[in-house]
Amino acid sequence: MTVARRERAALVESMRAAGPDAPTLCEGWTARDLAAHLVVRERRLDAAPGILVPQLAGYTERVQQKVTESTEWAELVDQIAAGPPLYSPFKLLDPLVNVAEMFIHNEDVRRAQPDWEPRDLDDATASALSRGIGAMARMTMGKSPARVALTTPAGKTLATVGAGPEVTVTGDPGELLLFAAGREPARVTFAGDDAAVAALRAARRGL
């Protein structure tokens, strides 16, 4: 089983345990809303582009709302568990594009619950997440108010983005990915000028 499929299975397990009305780290979204987002992303080729293209976002939001309201919770989760349908580009790209997606959204569900703890990730998962950090950081932190190095505790720099005073953000690969994606519960530490660190933490991240 690929890392992407294992992360999908973990997300489905978290969603089923939390229930449709559980909060998530996606502002304003319950687990049901998040599930509908994932279904639209993989199964509605007409609406999926609006997830990334602001000019198309209104249509995507309307489609997602309709899916949220018209689809039973169990069916939404079952569709996520089944993976991309044959007609979806994500069917072939799943091992490449869905590792980070499934990991982040699983943590969106998990870390919105009380008493959460980071998962222990195996080497294959940590390596797969590491490979996605550079692309995520370039998309979300390209205009960072600091020159940011995303670095593991072992001292390996996985991405460097932004311009300005130097700030080092240190954490395990999953935590660095979550930080780049704008998830505040990411367990990372900061080193650098205090003002630059404060500006970085205050800056908007995420898609």
N, C-alpha and C positions, 0 to 999 in steps of 0.2 A: 504494500500500500504506500502511495506517495505521501510526502509530508502534507501536501495540500489536502488530500483526502482525510488524513488523520486530523488535521485542524478543522476540517468541515465536520467530522464526526464529533469532535470535542465541542464545537459551537452548538451543534444540534442537541447534544446532551445538556449543555448549560441552559439553552432556551427551554427545553422541556422541563427541566428542574425549576426554572424561575417562573414560568407561566407567562401568558400574553400581556398582562398588565404590569409586569415588573419594570422598574426604571432601568435606563441604560445611561452610558456616558455621552450618548448622542443627545444634545440638548433638545428637550421637548419630545423625544421619542421614547415610547415604551418598547418592550421586546416585540410586540406585534408590529409596530411601525418599522423596526429594524428588519424583521423578517420580510415584510412587504418590499422594503428597499432591495434586499438581496434577490428576491424573486423577480422583481422588475429588471434588475441589473442583468440577470442571466436569461430571462425568458421573454422579455418584451424588447425586441430589437428596435422597435419604433421609439421607445421612450428612454432606453438606457443612455443614449448620448447626452441627455440633459443632466446626468449626474456630474459630468465634467464640463459641459458647455453652458455657461450662464444664460445665453440667449434662448436655450431650449429648456431651461429648468422649470418654467411654469407648466409646460405640458407634462414633463416628468412628474412633477408634484401632483398634478391632477390624476394621472394614471396610478401613481402609488397610493393616493388616497382611496381611489376606487377599489384597488386590490385589497387594501387594508380593511375596507368596510364590507366587501362582498365575499371574502374568502375565510373559511373557518380556520382557526388557529392551527389545529392539527394538520390541515391540508397545507398551510403555508410552510410549516416545519418539515413536513414530508417532502415537499418540493425542493427545499434546501438540501435535505438529506440525499435526495436522488441525484443531485448534481446537475450540471448544465444539460439541457436537451441536445439531441443530435444537431439541430439547426443552429445552435448557438456557437459563435466563435470561441466562447469560453470552454467548449468541449475539448478542443485541441490544446488550448492555451492554459488549461487548468493548472498544470504543475508549475507554470511560470508566473501567472498573474493572481492566483488565488491563495497562495501561502500567506502573504501579508494580509489580504482582505479577511480571510477567515480567522486568522490569529487576532487581529485588531478587534473585530466585531465580537469574538468570543470574550475578549477582555472587557469590551464595552458592557457586556451582560454581567460577567463575573464581578468586575470591580465596582459596579453600582450597588452591589449587595454588601451588607455589613460583614466585617471580619474576614474579608478576602485576603488571600496570600498569593504571591506569585507562584506560578507553576514551575516545577523543575523540568527544564527542557532538555531533551537528549541532544547529542552532538549534531545529528542530521537536521533537526529542527532549528537549532541555533545557527547552523551554517546557512540554511535556506533563508532565514530571516536576515542574516547579515548581508546577503546578496541583494536584498531589497531596500536596504537603508539608504544607499546613495541616491537611488531614483526618488524615493519618498522625500528625502531632505531637499533635493533640488526642486521638487514641485512645491514644497510647503515652506521652505526656509531660505529661498533664493534672495529674498529682500530682508534678511535678518539684519538687525542693527548691530551685529557683532560678527566677527569672523569665527565661526563655530566649528570646532573639531569634535566629532562624535566618536568616542574612544571607549574601548572595553577596559575592564579592570586590569587586564594583562598588558595594557598599553598599546593595543592595535587600533589605529585610527581607521574607522570604517567609512567616514565621509567628512569632507570639509566644505562648508558653504558660507555664503554671506560675506560682508565686508565691514571693517571697523576694528575696534579693539578685540583682541583674541580672548575667546572663552572656550574652555574645554568642558564638555559634558560627558560624564563617565557613567557607564552602566552596562549590564549584560545586553546582548543584541536585541532581545525582545523589548527590553525597557527603552533602549535607544529608538527603536522603531515606534513605540508608543509615544515617546516624547516628540519625535518628528511629526507624528500624526496629530499632535495637539492634545493628547490625553494627559491631563494633569496628574493623575495618580501614578504616572511612570516613576519608578524608583531609580532616580539618577542623582548624581552630585555635580556641583558646578565649581569651576576654578577660573579665576580671572578677576579683572577689575570689578568692584562691587556695583558700580553704576552700569557697567556693560551687562553684568549678570542680571541685574534687575530689569534692564530694558529688554533683554532676551526673554526673560520669563513673562514679561507683560505683553510681548509681541504676539500677534495672532499667528497660529500655526494650523495646519490641517487644510483639507480640501474644501 
